[in-house]
Amino acid sequence: MVRELGIGGSERDVTKLAQRLDRTRFTPHVGCLREQGVRADELRQAGIPIVRFPVTSFRSPSFLQGVFAFRQYVKNHQIRLLQTFDVPSNIFGIAGARITGLRPAIASQLWFLDTIPHQLWSLHRLSLRFADAVVVNSDAVRNQLMNGERIRAARIHVSHNGVETELFHPDTRSASSSPAHRPVVGAVCALRPEKRLDLLLDAFARAKKQHPEIQLLIVGSGEMLSQLEQQRDQLGLGADCTFVPAQKDVPPWMRKIDIFVMCSRSESFPNALLEAMACRCCVIGSDVGGIPELIEAGESGLLFRPGDAADLSEKLLAVLRDSALRERLARNAAARASQKFSIEEAVSRMEGIYTSLLFR
């Protein structure tokens, strides 16, 4: 279950898992509160049933109506296990499971607690308490739940995200060693404050003083667009900084980027960074949350001090000056993504978690 079926990370996680579960063992159904979005089309094409519970507010009669519809659906389709994937679906789904007696019910915590909207915090905390298990995608979030929320280690299951290597791969990447090639620094993410793209613009402008040939590509949509465009103009970056709206077909854009940067102030285990690694980008990430679990500093990428544009600029200059270093980091990143974090590994791990809970 997930709130909606658009292009966000949780929606993609739900879709990838539902499509790849072993059909000899599991029959997936996807529940949501809002049905519209590109993932709904993908799920229907895969023959996966979608059910919408039209809850408009947790304080309105629609909540009880949704729980009644949930109860009927669970009964009619003999649902044996529930996993919810974001804050709204955690709140609704875990409450519905408790009321209807559906167990096991698994909540997901795929982000840090400080990113949860204040008005939903208390209800979300209850959903974690009443879930039979909590799935997280990084050791960093696991430690936060254990130390900050006092959730027992036995109830927490770590399952790192997986990348679809049949989509995200370097095979069609154009050669970046040509003398005429202009290295592209880039990011693919929602344009939200916590992504700290202002930091990327600042660091890029500093690096460009020594490497005027470089370009910046930012793919994504969101509330920060006008502010970032204004910053671009103030820094005098002009046509060397391009903004492209969020794309459904992400891999071709990833393969346009030579140096992928993730500046976020808070991340658990970011899909975009993993996908960039699989596409053989040289990756640079902020040293926060689960990013160090993904990037082995100096081996499969570089880490910089969070919020430090000067340090990020130095890391950019290091790989711009040394093309051999850039290529080595990119090659190691692609190998690490495909060998350690494939979608097949991730789905197999979740199937194991489901089985252990069903037969506990």
MARDO-552048 format. One record per atom (N, C-alpha, C, O): residue in three letters; x, y, z. Coordinates in steps of 0.02 Angstrom, whole numbers, plus 50000, padded with zeros to 5 digits. Layout:
// residues N
ALAXYZ
...
// end
This chain:
// residues 360
MET500424994150000
MET500005000050000
MET500445006250000
MET500955006550034
VAL500225011249961
VAL500585017649957
VAL500065023149948
VAL499505021849927
ARG500265029249963
ARG499785034749959
ARG499525035649888
ARG498915035849877
GLU499985036249839
GLU499775037449770
GLU500245033649724
GLU500705030349747
LEU500125034249658
LEU500495030149610
LEU500835034549557
LEU500785033149497
GLY501165039749580
GLY501515044349535
GLY502245042249526
GLY502405036349527
ILE502685047349518
ILE503385045949500
ILE503855046049560
ILE504465045549551
GLY503595046549621
GLY504025046949680
GLY504375040449696
GLY504225035249666
GLY504845040749743
GLY505255034949760
GLY504865029249790
GLY504965023449771
SER504405030649837
SER504015025349868
SER503575021949816
SER503485015749817
GLU503285025849771
GLU502855023049719
GLU503255018349674
GLU503005013049654
ARG503865020349659
ARG504285015949617
ARG504475009649655
ARG504475004149626
ASP504615010249720
ASP504785004249759
ASP504214999349760
ASP504314993349751
VAL503605001749770
VAL503014997449771
VAL502934993949704
VAL502824987849701
THR503004997749650
THR502894995049583
THR503414989749566
THR503244984349541
LYS504054991149580
LYS504584986349564
LYS504484979849603
LYS504564974449576
LEU504304980449667
LEU504204974549708
LEU503604970449685
LEU503654964349677
ALA503044973849672
ALA502444970249651
ALA502554966649585
ALA502314961049575
GLN502914969749539
GLN503024966749474
GLN503474960549477
GLN503424956049436
ARG503924960349527
ARG504434955249527
ARG504344949749580
ARG504734945049581
LEU503854950249622
LEU503734944949671
LEU503614938249636
LEU503294937949583
ASP503874932949665
ASP503794926249638
ASP503054924349638
ASP502764923349691
ARG502754923749578
ARG502034922449573
ARG501844915349594
ARG501254913949605
THR502334910849601
THR502164904249626
THR502074904449702
THR501824899549731
ARG502264909849734
ARG502224910349806
ARG501784916149829
ARG501474915749882
PHE501754921449790
PHE501404927549811
PHE500964930249755
PHE501154930049696
THR500384932749773
THR499944936249726
THR499874943449750
THR499504944549799
PRO500194948149719
PRO500174955049744
PRO499554958849724
PRO499304958149668
HIS499294962849771
HIS498784967949758
HIS499084974549783
HIS499464974549831
VAL498914979949750
VAL499174986549771
VAL498594990949793
VAL498124992149755
GLY498624993349855
GLY498134998049881
GLY498415005049881
GLY499025005949888
CYS497985010049873
CYS498205016949873
CYS497635021449896
CYS497055019249900
LEU497805027549912
LEU497305032549930
LEU497135037049871
LEU496595039949868
ARG497615037649824
ARG497505041349762
ARG497775036949706
ARG498345034749707
GLU497355035749656
GLU497515030749606
GLU497895033549546
GLU498245029749512
GLN497835039949531
GLN498115042749471
GLN498885042449472
GLN499195042949525
GLY499185041749412
GLY499905041949407
GLY500175036649360
GLY499835031849343
VAL500805037549340
VAL501115033149290
VAL501205026049317
VAL501185021349278
ARG501295025349382
ARG501395018549409
ARG500765014449405
ARG500795008249399
ALA500185017749409
ALA499555014049402
ALA499515010649334
ALA499295004949328
ASP499735014149281
ASP499725011249214
ASP500195005249211
ASP500025000149181
GLU500795005849241
GLU501275000349239
GLU501004994249276
GLU501084988549253
LEU500674995349333
LEU500404989849371
LEU499844986349333
LEU499804980249333
ARG499414990249302
ARG498854987249264
ARG499124983149206
ARG498874977749191
GLN499634985749172
GLN499924982049116
GLN500224975349140
GLN500254970549101
ALA500454975149202
ALA500724968949230
ALA500184964349259
ALA500334959049285
GLY499554966549253
GLY498994962449278
GLY498924962449353
GLY498634957849381
ILE499174967649387
ILE499154968049460
ILE498544972149480
ILE498484977949459
PRO498094969349521
PRO497494973049542
PRO497674979149584
PRO498134978949625
ILE497314984649572
ILE497394990749611
ILE496724992249645
ILE496204992149612
VAL496754993849709
VAL496144995749745
VAL496275002549777
VAL496795003649809
ARG495795007049769
ARG495865013749798
ARG495395014349858
ARG494805012649855
PHE495675016749913
PHE495285018349973
PHE495255026049978
PHE495755029049999
PRO494705029149959
PRO494685036449951
PRO494645040250017
PRO494145043450033
VAL495175039750056
VAL495215043350120
VAL495485050350107
VAL496035051150081
THR495095055350124
THR495295062350113
THR495625065450174
THR496015070250168
SER495465062750233
SER495755065450295
SER495695060050348
SER495205056250350
PHE496195059750393
PHE496165054950448
PHE495685057250502
PHE495565053550550
ARG495415063250496
ARG494945065950545
ARG494225066450517
ARG493785069350549
SER494125063750457
SER493465064250426
SER493125057450423
SER493455052350435
PRO492465057250409
PRO492115050850402
PRO492415046350349
PRO492315040250350
SER492785049250301
SER493075045150248
SER493575040050275
SER493695034950244
PHE493865041550334
PHE494345036850363
PHE493985030350384
PHE494225024950368
LEU493425031050419
LEU493045025050439
LEU492755021450379
LEU492725015250377
GLN492535025250329
GLN492285022150268
GLN492835018250233
GLN492725012850206
GLY493445021150233
GLY494015017750203
GLY494185011350239
GLY494345006350208
VAL494165011550306
VAL494315005550346
VAL493805000050331
VAL493994994250326
PHE493175001950325
PHE492654996950309
PHE492794993850240
PHE492734987750232
ALA492964998150191
ALA493124995550124
ALA493744991150126
ALA493784986150091
PHE494234992950167
PHE494844989050175
PHE494674982150203
PHE494924977050179
ARG494244982050254
ARG494044975650285
ARG493714971050233
ARG493864965150230
GLN493274973950193
GLN492934969850143
GLN493414967250090
GLN493364961450069
TYR493884971450070
TYR494354969350018
TYR494804963750044
TYR494934958850009
VAL495044964550104
VAL495474959350135
VAL495104952650138
VAL495384947450123
LYS494474953050159
LYS494074946850165
LYS493934943750096
LYS494014937750087
ASN493734947950049
ASN493544945349983
ASN494124942249945
ASN494034937449907
HIS494724944949956
HIS495314942649917
HIS495794938449959
HIS496334936749936
GLN495594936850021
GLN495994932550064
GLN496714935150072
GLN497194931350067
ILE496774941650084
ILE497424944750093
ILE497734942050158
ILE497404941950211
ARG498364939950154
ARG498704937050212
ARG499214941550244
ARG499384940750302
LEU499474946450205
LEU500014950650230
LEU499954957550200
LEU499754958250142
LEU500134962650238
LEU500114969650215
LEU500794972850226
LEU501104971950279
GLN501034976550176
GLN501604980950185
GLN501424987950161
GLN501194988750104
THR501514992850204
THR501384999850185
THR502055003350173
THR502565001450202
PHE502055008550131
PHE502685011150106
PHE502815018550120
PHE503375020850107
ASP502345022350146
ASP502475029350161
ASP502045031450220
ASP501665027450247
VAL502105037650240
VAL501765039850302
VAL501015039050299
VAL500725036050344
PRO500665041750247
PRO499935041050246
PRO499705033750243
PRO499225031850277
SER500055029550203
SER499835022550199
SER500015018850263
SER499665014150282
ASN500565020750297
ASN500715017750363
ASN500145019150411
ASN499905014550445
ILE499925025350414
ILE499405027250462
ILE498755023650447
ILE498455020550491
PHE498535023950384
PHE497895020850366
PHE497945013150366
PHE497525009750395
GLY498465010550334
GLY498515003350325
GLY498614999550390
GLY498294994450401
ILE499065002050434
ILE499184998450497
ILE498574998850542
ILE498404994050576
ALA498235004650542
ALA497605005250581
ALA497085000450553
ALA496754996950592
GLY497015000250487
GLY496524995750456
GLY496684988450471
GLY496224984550484
ALA497324986650469
ALA497524979750483
ALA497364977850555
ALA497124972350569
ARG497494982450602
ARG497344980950672
ARG496594980150684
ARG496384975650720
ILE496204984450654
ILE495484984250663
ILE495184977950633
ILE494724974950661
THR495454975850575
THR495174970050541
THR495514963450560
THR495284958150540
GLY496054963850598
GLY496394957750620
GLY496884954950569
GLY497084949150576
LEU497074958850519
LEU497554956550468
LEU498264956750497
LEU498504962050517
ARG498584951050499
ARG499274950550523
ARG499644945150484
ARG499344939950469
PRO500274946250467
PRO500694951850488
PRO500564958150446
PRO500404957750387
ALA500654963850478
ALA500604970350446
ALA501274973850456
ALA501504974950512
ILE501594975650400
ILE502264978450401
ILE502244985750382
ILE501964987450330
ALA502524990050423
ALA502614997150405
ALA503304998150376
ALA503764994350390
SER503375003250335
SER504035004850307
SER504255011750332
SER503855016350337
GLN504895012250347
GLN505205018650366
GLN505805019550320
GLN506355017350336
LEU505695022650262
LEU506195023150210
LEU506515030050207
LEU506795031950155
TRP506465033750260
TRP506705040550263
TRP506855042150336
TRP506685038250380
PHE507165047950349
PHE507305049750418
PHE506705053150450
PHE506305056350416
LEU506645052350515
LEU506045054650550
LEU505955062150546
LEU505395064650550
ASP506505065950537
ASP506435073250537
ASP506115075950473
ASP505985081850468
THR505985071550425
THR505655073750363
THR504905072750365
THR504555074450317
ILE504645069850419
ILE503925068450424
ILE503545074850442
ILE503745078350488
PRO503005076350407
PRO502605082350423
PRO502385082350496
PRO502165077150522
HIS502435088050529
HIS502285088450601
HIS501585086050617
HIS501485082750668
GLN501105087750575
GLN500405086150590
GLN500265078650588
GLN499755076250613
LEU500715074750556
LEU500625067550551
LEU501085063650598
LEU501055057450600
TRP501505067150635
TRP502025063750673
TRP501745058950725
TRP501965053150728
SER501255061150764
SER500995056850818
SER500665050550790
SER500765045050815
LEU500265051450737
LEU499925045650707
LEU500435040850675
LEU500365034750679
HIS500945043650644
HIS501455039350614
HIS501825035350667
HIS501965029450658
ARG501985038550722
ARG502335035050776
ARG501915029250801
ARG502175023850815
LEU501255030250806
LEU500805024750827
LEU500815019050776
LEU500805013250795
SER500845020850712
SER500845015550661
SER501465011250668
SER501435005150657
LEU502045014250685
LEU502645010250694
LEU502585005850755
LEU502835000150756
ARG502255008350808
ARG502175004450869
ARG501724998350858
ARG501844992950885
PHE501184999250818
PHE500694993950810
PHE500844989250752
PHE500514984050745
ALA501334990850710
ALA501524986350656
ALA501874980150685
ALA502204980450737
ASP501794974450651
ASP502134968350673
ASP502874968650658
ASP503274965350692
ALA503064972550609
ALA503774973450591
ALA503844980050555
ALA503354982850530
VAL504454982650554
VAL504604988750518
VAL505184987350470
VAL505704984850491
VAL505084988950406
VAL505614988250356
VAL505944994950345
VAL505604999950334
VAL506614995050348
VAL506995001150333
VAL507484999450277
VAL507634993650264
ASN507735004650243
ASN508185003450187
ASN508905005550201
ASN509315005950155
SER509065006850264
SER509765008350282
SER509885006850355
SER509415006950396
ASP510495005350372
ASP510685004450441
ASP510615010950480
ASP510485010850540
ALA510705016550446
ALA510645023050479
ALA509945024150507
ALA509875026350564
VAL509435022450468
VAL508745023250492
VAL508595017950546
VAL508255019450595
ARG508855012050537
ARG508775006850589
ARG509045009350656
ARG508705008650707
ASN509625012250656
ASN509925014750718
ASN509505020450747
ASN509445021050808
GLN509235024650704
GLN508815030150728
GLN508185027450763
GLN507985030050815
LEU507875022350734
LEU507275019550764
LEU507435016050830
LEU507045016450878
MET507995012650833
MET508185009150894
MET508365014050950
MET508155013251007
ASN508765019150933
ASN509015023750984
ASN508515029251001
ASN508455031251059
GLY508175031850950
GLY507715037350962
GLY507015035350979
GLY506675038551019
GLU506775029850949
GLU506085027650959
GLU506035021451002
GLU505485019251017
ARG506595018651022
ARG506605012751066
ARG506235006751035
ARG505915002951072
ILE506265006050970
ILE505965000250937
ILE506474994550940
ILE507054995550923
ARG506244988750960
ARG506694983050970
ARG507014980950903
ARG506694980950851
ALA507644979050908
ALA508014977150848
ALA507674971350811
ALA507694971050750
ALA507364966750849
ALA507054960850818
ALA506464962750774
ALA506264958850730
ARG506174968650784
ARG505594970750744
ARG505794974550682
ARG505374976150640
ILE506434976150675
ILE506664980250619
ILE507044975950569
ILE507484972150588
HIS506864976450506
HIS507184972650452
HIS507494977550402
HIS507154981950376
VAL508134976850390
VAL508484981150341
VAL508454977850272
VAL508664972150263
SER508204981650225
SER508194979250155
SER508384985150110
SER507974989450095
HIS509014985250090
HIS509244990650046
HIS508864990749980
HIS508634985549956
ASN508794996649952
ASN508454997349887
ASN508844993449834
ASN509444992149841
GLY508484991649781
GLY508794988049725
GLY508714991949661
GLY508214995549652
VAL509194991349616
VAL509174994949552
VAL509024990149495
VAL509274984449495
GLU508624992349448
GLU508454988449389
GLU509014989049338
GLU509014993649297
THR509484984449340
THR510064985049297
THR509904983949223
THR510304985749180
GLU509314981049208
GLU509124980549138
GLU508924987349109
GLU508924988249048
LEU508774992149153
LEU508604999049132
LEU509185003849144
LEU509365007849101
PHE509485003249204
PHE510015007849224
PHE510685004349214
PHE510895000349256
HIS511015005749159
HIS511645002549141
HIS512045007449098
HIS511755012249072
PRO512685006349091
PRO513105011049054
PRO513215009548981
PRO513595012948947
ASP512885004448954
ASP513055001848888
ASP513015007048833
ASP513415006848786
THR512535011648836
THR512445016548783
THR512745023248801
THR512625028248766
ARG513145023448855
ARG513465029748873
ARG513975031748820
ARG514385027648800
SER513945037948799
SER514435040348750
SER515115041248783
SER515155042648843
ALA515645040348745
ALA516325040948772
ALA516435048048798
ALA516315052948763
SER516685048548861
SER516795055048891
SER517525057048890
SER517705062248918
SER517945052948859
SER518655054448858
SER518865058448796
SER519445060248790
SER518395059748750
SER518555063548690
SER518765070648709
SER518485073648754
PRO519265073448674
PRO519495080148689
PRO518935085348682
PRO518935090548716
ALA518445083948638
ALA517905088748627
ALA517355088048679
ALA516905092248681
HIS517385082848720
HIS516845081748768
HIS516855086848824
HIS517385088348852
ARG516275089548840
ARG516215094248896
ARG515895090548954
ARG515305088748951
PRO516275089249008
PRO515995085449064
PRO515355088449091
PRO515305094449101
VAL514875084049104
VAL514225086149130
VAL514175084149203
VAL514225078349221
VAL514065089149246
VAL513905088049316
VAL513145088249322
VAL512825092349290
GLY512855083749362
GLY512135083649362
GLY511825080649424
GLY512155077849467
ALA511165081449427
ALA510755078649481
ALA510075077049452
ALA509825080449407
VAL509765071749478
VAL509085069849460
VAL508705069049526
VAL508835064449564
CYS508235073549539
CYS507875073349603
CYS507295078249601
CYS507245082449556
ALA506865077749651
ALA506335082749661
ALA506655089149685
ALA507125089149725
LEU506405094749661
LEU506685101249678
LEU506385103649744
LEU505955108049745
ARG506605100549799
ARG506365102249866
ARG506945104849908
ARG507525103549892
PRO506795108649961
PRO507325111750001
PRO507835106850028
PRO508435108250029
GLU507605100950051
GLU508075096250083
GLU508585093350034
GLU509075090350055
LYS508465094149969
LYS508945091549919
LYS509555096049911
LYS510045094049881
ARG509525102149937
ARG510075106849939
ARG510405107949870
ARG511015107949864
LEU509995108849819
LEU510265110149753
LEU510595117049749
LEU510995118349705
ASP510415121449795
ASP510755127949799
ASP511495126949812
ASP511915130649786
LEU511665121849851
LEU512355120149866
LEU512705117849802
LEU513285119649791
LEU512365113849762
LEU512655111349700
LEU512805117149652
LEU513345117349622
LEU512335121849646
LEU512445127649602
LEU513055131649625
LEU513465133749584
ASP513105132749689
ASP513665136649717
ASP514325133049703
ASP514805136149679
ALA514355126549719
ALA514975122749709
ALA515155122349635
ALA515745122749617
PHE514665121449592
PHE514785121149520
PHE515085127749496
PHE515555127749456
ALA514805133349519
ALA515065139849498
ALA515795140749518
ALA516195143549481
ARG515975138249578
ARG516665138749600
ARG517125134449556
ARG517655136649535
ALA516895128249542
ALA517315123849501
ALA517375126349430
ALA517885125249397
LYS516875129749406
LYS516875132149336
LYS517405137449324
LYS517615138449267
LYS517615140849376
LYS518135145949368
LYS518795142749345
LYS519175145949309
GLN518915136549365
GLN519515133049344
GLN519395128549284
GLN519855126949247
HIS518765126449274
HIS518585122149218
HIS517975125149182
HIS517415122749192
PRO518085130249142
PRO517525133749110
PRO517135129549061
PRO516595131449039
GLU517405123649043
GLU517065119448993
GLU516495115349022
GLU516085112748984
ILE516435114749089
ILE515945110149118
ILE515235112949112
ILE515135118949106
GLN514755108349113
GLN514045110049109
GLN513675107049169
GLN513905102249199
LEU513105109949186
LEU512695107549241
LEU512005105749215
LEU511685109749180
LEU511765099649231
LEU511105097349210
LEU510715095149272
LEU510945090749309
ILE510145098149284
ILE509715096349340
ILE509035094149313
ILE508685097949280
VAL508865087749326
VAL508235084849302
VAL507765083949361
VAL507925080349408
GLY507195087349359
GLY506715086749413
GLY506235092649414
GLY506355097749382
SER505695091749450
SER505195097049458
SER505065098149532
SER505195093749573
GLY504805104049549
GLY504645105349619
GLY504635112649636
GLY504735117049594
GLU504515113949699
GLU504385120649724
GLU504985125349720
GLU504905131449722
MET505585122549715
MET506195126649717
MET506415129049648
MET506925132549643
LEU506055127449595
LEU506295128949528
LEU506445136349517
LEU506995138149496
SER505965140749532
SER506065147849519
SER506645150649560
SER507025154849535
GLN506715148449621
GLN507255150749664
GLN507935148449637
GLN508415152249638
LEU507965142249613
LEU508585139649585
LEU508755143049519
LEU509345144449505
GLU508255144549478
GLU508385148149416
GLU508655155149430
GLU509095157549395
GLN508385158249481
GLN508625164849501
GLN509355164449524
GLN509755168749507
GLN509515159349563
GLN510205158449586
GLN510665157249526
GLN511225159949524
ARG510445153249479
ARG510845152049418
ARG511015158649383
ARG511595159649363
ASP510525162949377
ASP510635169349342
ASP511105173849383
ASP511525177249355
GLN511025173849449
GLN511455177949491
GLN512175175649488
GLN512635179749493
LEU512285169049480
LEU512965166349475
LEU513265167049405
LEU513845165549395
GLY512855169349358
GLY513095170349290
GLY513215163849252
GLY513655163549209
LEU512845158649268
LEU512955152149236
LEU512635151649168
LEU512865147849125
GLY512095155449157
GLY511785155749092
GLY511605149049062
GLY511315144749095
ALA511795148148998
ALA511605142048962
ALA512005135948984
ALA511845130348964
ASP512515136949026
ASP512895131249050
ASP512555127549107
ASP512805122449130
CYS511975130049129
CYS511575126649181
CYS510875125649153
CYS510515130449139
THR510675119349145
THR510035117649114
THR509585114149163
THR509795109549198
PHE508955116349167
PHE508435112949207
PHE507965109349160
PHE507715112249111
VAL507845102949174
VAL507375098849135
VAL506845096249182
VAL507005093749236
PRO506195096749165
PRO505665094249209
PRO505745086749223
PRO506075083249186
ALA505425084449277
ALA505445077349296
ALA505245072949236
ALA504775074549200
GLN505615067549227
GLN505525063149170
GLN505295056249192
GLN505525053649243
LYS504845053349154
LYS504645046449167
LYS505205041649146
LYS505335036749181
ASP505525043049091
ASP506065038849065
ASP506735041849088
ASP507025046149055
VAL506965039649146
VAL507555042749178
VAL508225040349151
VAL508675044449144
PRO508325033849133
PRO508995031449115
PRO509355035549062
PRO509955036849071
PRO509035037549006
PRO509415041448956
PRO509695047948985
PRO510225050248963
TRP509345050949032
TRP509585057149062
TRP510165055649110
TRP510635059549114
MET510125050149145
MET510685048249189
MET511325047349149
MET511865049349171
ARG511255044349089
ARG511855042949049
ARG512145049149015
ARG512685048848985
LYS511795054749020
LYS512075061048996
LYS512545064149048
LYS512925068649032
ILE512505061749111
ILE512875064749167
ILE513525060849178
ILE513525054749184
ASP514075064549181
ASP514725061449196
ASP514855061249272
ASP515105056249298
ILE514685066649306
ILE514795067149378
ILE514125068549412
ILE513855074049406
PHE513865063649445
PHE513205064249478
PHE513315066449550
PHE513715063549586
VAL512945071549571
VAL513035074349638
VAL512375073949677
VAL511845075749652
MET512415071449738
MET511845071549784
MET512045075649845
MET512475073749884
CYS511705081449853
CYS511885086249905
CYS511425086049966
CYS511485090250010
SER510965081349969
SER510425081450019
SER510685082250090
SER511225079750107
ARG510285085550130
ARG510455086050202
ARG510175080150240
ARG510365079050298
SER509725076150209
SER509435070350242
SER509255065250188
SER508855066650144
GLU509545059250192
GLU509385053750146
GLU509465047250184
GLU509905046550227
SER509045042450168
SER509125035750196
SER509555031450148
SER510125029950164
PHE509275029650091
PHE509635025650042
PHE509365027549974
PHE508925024149947
PRO509605032949944
PRO509275036149887
PRO509315032049822
PRO509845029849801
ASN508735030949792
ASN508695027349729
ASN509075030849674
ASN509425027649635
ALA509025037449670
ALA509335041149616
ALA510095040249617
ALA510405039449564
LEU510385040249675
LEU511115039249681
LEU511305032249659
LEU511805031249624
LEU510915027249679
LEU511045020349659
LEU510975019549584
LEU511375016049552
GLU510475022749555
GLU510375022249482
GLU510935025649444
GLU511145023249391
ALA511185031249470
ALA511745034749439
ALA512365030249440
ALA512735029949391
MET512485026749496
MET513045022149500
MET512975016649448
MET513465014949414
ALA512375013849441
ALA512265008449392
ALA512385010849320
ALA512565006849277
CYS512275017249308
CYS512395020149242
CYS513125022349231
CYS513285025449181
ARG513555020549278
ARG514265022049277
ARG514405029549278
ARG514845031949242
CYS514025033149319
CYS514215040049334
CYS514745039849389
CYS514745035349431
CYS515175044749388
CYS515615045949446
CYS515185049649497
CYS514925055049481
VAL515095046949557
VAL514605049749604
VAL514955053149662
VAL515475051049687
ILE514645058649684
ILE514865062449742
ILE514245063649785
ILE513745066149761
GLY514285061749849
GLY513705062349893
GLY513875065649959
GLY514455065449981
SER513375068649989
SER513475071550056
SER513535065850107
SER513205060750101
ASP513945066850156
ASP514095061650206
ASP513545061650259
ASP513665063550317
VAL512945059550240
VAL512375059450285
VAL512005052850278
VAL512035049650226
GLY511655050850331
GLY511195045250329
GLY511505038950300
GLY512045036850321
GLY511145035950252
GLY511365029650223
GLY511805030450162
GLY512005025450132
ILE511965036650142
ILE512385037550083
ILE513065034150090
ILE513295031150042
PRO513395034450149
PRO514035030850157
PRO513965023250153
PRO514455019750142
GLU513355020550161
GLU513245013450152
GLU513245011550078
GLU513375005850060
LEU513105016550037
LEU513075015549964
LEU513745017149931
LEU513985013349889
ILE514035022849950
ILE514675025049921
ILE515245022949967
ILE515265024950026
GLU515705019049942
GLU516335017749977
GLU516815023349959
GLU517085023549903
ALA516925027950006
ALA517305033949991
ALA517995032349963
ALA518375028549994
GLY518155035149906
GLY518805033949874
GLY518835027849831
GLY519315026849794
GLU518315023649835
GLU518295017449795
GLU517745017649742
GLU517875016449683
SER517135019149764
SER516575019449716
SER516255026349714
SER515695027049689
GLY516595031349738
GLY516345038149738
GLY516695042349791
GLY517155039949824
LEU516475048449799
LEU516755052949848
LEU516205055649893
LEU515635056349872
LEU516375057149955
LEU515925060150003
LEU516175067150022
LEU516775068250026
PHE515705071750033
PHE515905078450055
PHE515525080250119
PHE515005077350134
ARG515795085150155
ARG515485087250217
ARG514805090350203
ARG514755094850161
PRO514275088150237
PRO513595090750223
PRO513575098350231
PRO513825101150279
GLY513255101550182
GLY513155108850185
GLY513765112950168
GLY513745119050173
ASP514315109850148
ASP514955113350137
ASP515085113850062
ASP515335109250031
ALA514905119650033
ALA514985120549961
ALA515715120549940
ALA515885118249886
ALA516155123049984
ALA516865123149968
ALA517145116149963
ALA517535114649918
ASP516945111750009
ASP517185104850008
ASP516905101249947
ASP517265097349915
LEU516275102449930
LEU515985099349870
LEU516355101849808
LEU516495097849763
SER516515108249805
SER516885110849748
SER517565107449741
SER517785105949686
GLU517895106249797
GLU518545102849795
GLU518475095749769
GLU518895093349731
LYS517935092349789
LYS517825085549764
LYS517695085649689
LYS517925081249652
LEU517305090549666
LEU517185091249594
LEU517845092449557
LEU517975089349505
LEU518255096949583
LEU518885098449550
LEU519345092349548
LEU519705091349500
ALA519325088349600
ALA519755082349603
ALA519615077649544
ALA520075075149513
VAL518965076549529
VAL518805071849475
VAL518805075249407
VAL518855071849355
LEU518765081849405
LEU518835085449342
LEU519565085749320
LEU519715085349260
ARG520015086549368
ARG520725086849352
ARG520995080049331
ARG521455079749289
ASP520725074649358
ASP521005067949349
ASP520485063449316
ASP520075060349350
SER520515063049251
SER520015058949215
SER520085051549231
SER519595047849230
ALA520715049349246
ALA520805042249264
ALA520465040649331
ALA520155035349338
LEU520505045249379
LEU520155044349442
LEU519405044249431
LEU519045040049459
ARG519175048849390
ARG518455049149376
ARG518195042649345
ARG517665040149364
GLU518575039949298
GLU518375033749265
GLU518405027849313
GLU517975023449312
ARG518925027649356
ARG518975022149404
ARG518395022149453
ARG518105016949466
LEU518225027949480
LEU517675028449526
LEU517015026449493
LEU516595023049523
ALA516925028649431
ALA516315027049394
ALA516255019649380
ALA515725016649388
ARG516805016649360
ARG516805009349345
ARG516665005349409
ARG516275000549407
ASN516975007249464
ASN516855003749527
ASN516135004749551
ASN515835000249580
ALA515865010749539
ALA515175012049560
ALA514685007549523
ALA514225004849553
ALA514795006749457
ALA514355002449417
ALA514384995249441
ALA513874991849446
ALA514994992949455
ALA515074986049478
ALA514744985049546
ALA514414979949557
ARG514824989849591
ARG514524989249658
ARG513764989249654
ARG513434985349688
ALA513484993549612
ALA512754993849605
ALA512474987249579
ALA511974984749606
SER512774984449528
SER512504978349498
SER512624972249540
SER512214967649541
GLN513194972049576
GLN513374966049614
GLN513074965949684
GLN512894960649709
LYS513014971749715
LYS512784972049785
LYS512064974349793
LYS511734972549842
PHE511804978149745
PHE511154981349756
PHE510684980449696
PHE510344985149676
SER510674974549667
SER510224973249611
SER509504972649637
SER509394971149695
ILE509024973749593
ILE508324973149612
ILE508164965849629
ILE507724964549670
GLU508504961149596
GLU508374954049611
GLU508554952449684
GLU508194948849718
GLU509124955149706
GLU509334954249776
GLU508824957349823
GLU508644954349874
ALA508594963249807
ALA508114966749851
ALA507454963049856
ALA507174962449911
VAL507204960649800
VAL506564957049800
VAL506634950449838
VAL506194948649878
SER507184946849827
SER507294940549863
SER507324941749938
SER507064937749977
ARG507634947249958
ARG507674948850030
ARG506984950250058
ARG506824947950113
MET506564953950022
MET505884955350046
MET505464949050049
MET505074948150095
GLU505544944650000
GLU505184938250002
GLU505384934250064
GLU504964930950095
GLY506014934550082
GLY506234931150143
GLY505924934150205
GLY505734930550251
ILE505874940750207
ILE505554944150264
ILE504814942150268
ILE504564940650322
TYR504474942250211
TYR503764940150211
TYR503684933050237
TYR503254931750279
THR504104928550212
THR504034921550232
THR504164920650307
THR503804916950340
SER504674923950332
SER504834923150404
SER504254925750448
SER504114922950500
LEU503934931150426
LEU503384933850466
LEU502744929650459
LEU502384928850507
LEU502624927050399
LEU502024922950389
LEU502054916450429
LEU501544914050453
PHE502644913750436
PHE502714907250470
PHE502974907750541
PHE503134902750573
ARG503034913950565
ARG503284914850633
ARG502764912150682
ARG502864912450743
// end
